[in-house]
Amino acid sequence: QVPLVESGGGLVQPGGSLRLSCAAPRSHYSFGSMSWYRQAPGKQRELVATITSGGRTAYGDDAKGRFSISRDNAKNTVDLQMNNLKPEDTAVYYCNVRELGTWEESWGQGTQVTVSS
């Protein structure tokens, strides 16, 4: 439904940082929630972080204390700041949004994050 463009993934050493960004193509959309999920090959997709239209945030247990999610409602973007990265953070990270009016769900194409020495 909503085409999302993700960026910021890449290769980083353990202990390093990355900032992921997800952007909608037009500014007239309005989202009730914006989230980041991740999925390693052959494993279940899991929630990393979510932020509501009111700015309330929630994090998965592995992300809490290391990651921070933020959004810019004027630009319809959501960022994920990832610090102190660990090898177990290696996964494809997906942006997820739910439209405010219909609660329709959309997914980004995914961006690869690899944490390795």
C-alpha positions, -999 to 999 in steps of 0.1 A, spaced: 0 0 0 26 26 11 59 23 -6 87 27 20 123 34 14 149 22 39 185 31 42 214 30 65 222 -7 67 257 -21 62 286 -39 77 299 -28 112 322 -42 138 309 -53 172 305 -22 194 298 0 165 268 21 156 244 25 127 214 47 120 186 33 99 160 55 82 126 48 66 108 73 45 74 74 28 74 90 -7 48 117 1 40 138 31 2 135 31 2 101 48 -5 99 85 6 68 105 -7 56 138 25 36 145 59 32 130 81 3 138 113 -16 131 114 -54 129 143 -77 121 146 -112 107 177 -134 105 178 -162 78 155 -191 88 144 -174 119 112 -157 131 107 -120 125 108 -100 157 99 -65 169 128 -43 176 112 -10 184 79 9 178 67 45 183 31 57 183 17 89 168 18 104 203 55 97 206 53 67 230 80 41 224 85 4 232 115 -18 226 122 -55 224 142 -69 252 174 -72 231 171 -36 219 163 -19 252 191 3 264 210 2 231 186 13 204 165 44 201 135 50 177 123 84 166 99 99 140 94 131 121 56 134 114 61 163 90 83 142 67 67 108 76 100 93 85 112 70 112 148 64 123 164 37 144 197 46 161 216 14 170 245 16 194 268 -10 209 259 -35 181 265 -72 187 269 -101 162 234 -113 173 220 -81 159 228 -93 124 196 -95 104 175 -79 77 157 -49 93 122 -40 80 103 -8 85 66 -12 93 39 14 94 1 14 101 -20 40 85 -38 62 110 -73 61 94 -75 25 82 -48 8 103 -35 -7 70 -1 -23 74 28 -17 51 64 -31 50 96 -18 36 119 -38 14 144 -45 42 180 -33 47 208 -57 57 227 -51 90 258 -73 95 278 -71 127 311 -89 123 348 -87 131 
